[in-house]
Amino acid sequence: MSSRRLMLSSTFAFLLTCLNAVGRADEPNVLLVMLDDAGWTDFGCYGSDIDTPNIDALAGEGVRFTDCHAAAPNCSPSRAGMLTGRMPTRAGIYSYIPPGHPMHLRNEEVTLAEVLKEHGYATGHFGKWHLSQVGSDQQPQPSDQGFDHSLGTTNNAKPNHLNPTNFYRNGQKLGQVKGYSCDIVVNEFDQWLSDVPQEQPFLGVVWFHEPHTPIASPPDLVAKYRDRGLTKKKAKYFANIENVDRAMGRLLHLLKSAGRADNTFLFLTSDNGGVNDWSNQGLRGRKSFVYEGGQREPGILWWPDKIKAGTVSDETVSHLDLFPTICEITGASPPADRSLDGTSWLPHLVEGEALTRETPLLWYFYRVAPAAAMRDGDYVLLGYLDDPIHKHSHALTKPDMPMIKSAPLHRFELYNLATDLDQTTDLSLEHPQRLQKMMQTMQRMHREVVSEGPSWNLDDWRR
């Protein structure tokens, strides 16, 4: 057993002792913070040259996961997975949702916000939504998915991160809002939190727009990185991440000023892999690919006085795990009438052993090759669709739907991430028994999730 795992074990043993001793009034606040298109190595504490002192301090006071994964390698599916605890294909979020598209997170899905609201929590969403058309009376809104309050956009901040014009507050369009998107989001969270009674626990979902393009960054930060010899593009990107770090500093300060920090479970991550090579150092692939570069993310858990500061965990964790983990620490009841695909971190880490899962983690994204990845310990299996179309648009179109429902997985690659993190050596011929076993499991799981997902009527949608 590794020393890292032993350290985490003692941490969570202490945590559960605390949880067993507290009552209803001491239930933890929950704050889920996510960047948009930030990669695995975009923070200083993950080896980046970007200055992120506030995020680094957060990691130093909490747990930094080295093997953390999004539910999908693309925006809308990833967000659906985090909020529902289900593979996004089950929920019918197959790709990103463009303007006017009929695909959306259906009311039939049960979100973490709905579960915690039923449990007495105040609930707020701030930033990028991207699970339906915000402001539409034809699709569910954040308020229909359990959020008492929301400020955000359907997709990206427009025309860019500075002075955006496409924000909605509780379904009402605001027009131009002054400032950078990350600051606008934190300001709204601050105002909302001030109205939440001190004795009421809260769920805050803060989904920053940064660093997704089109980028706008503070000139002083751009100049700083240009002075270090970076190209204009790279300097703007680095400055964009650092500006989010500044916003995180403000977010942490306001939690402490409000007396809310000591009992807040905060998780910081990104929705999918980065689009730039420097964001996914040492990994193959990038955003939208099921290789590690598309779905391995930074993951930082912060919970003052409840978890041991400065812990580094090499456990394989997923955004899908947040739903069952948060239900366990809050005492809320997850829905019992549907499949959930994550596992709670707490009891397994208390025992000092690796997390155990009833089924392996599976990623599926129909429009790329390979289209599926499945994790089993250090090994990951990649599967290709037997797909006659091969090339797909970024958005879900009418020909895609029958292919998603019927195309089988038929060709496979096998990698050992412990010795080959950048996935350069296919071991499928060297380990035929492992290949066969994992292949059968992947094919079974793939058939199950695609059969559960709804079929969208795309007759009238044109990009």
ABEGO torsion letter per residue (X at the ends): XBAAAAAAAAAAAAAAAAAAABBAAABBBBBBBBBBGBBAAABAAAGBABBBAAAAAAAAABBBBABBBBABABAAAAAAAAAAGBBAAAAGBABBBBBGBABBBBAABBBAAAAAAAAGBBBBBBEBAGABBBGBAABBBAAAAGBABBBEBABBBOABABGBAABBBGGBBAEBBBEBAAAAAAAAAAAAAAABBAABBBBBBBBBAOABOBBBBBAAAAAAAAAAGBBAAAAAAAAAAAAAAAAAAAAAAAAAAAGAAAABBBBBBBABBBABAAAABGBBEBBGBABAAAABBBBBBBBBGABBBGBBBABBBBAAAAAAAAAAAAGBBBBAABBBABBBAAAAAAAGBBBBBABBBBBBBAABOBABBBBBEABBBBBBBBBAAGBBBABBBAAAAAAAAABBBABBBBBBAAABAAGABBAAAABAAAAAAAAAAAAAAAAAAAAABBBBBAAABBX
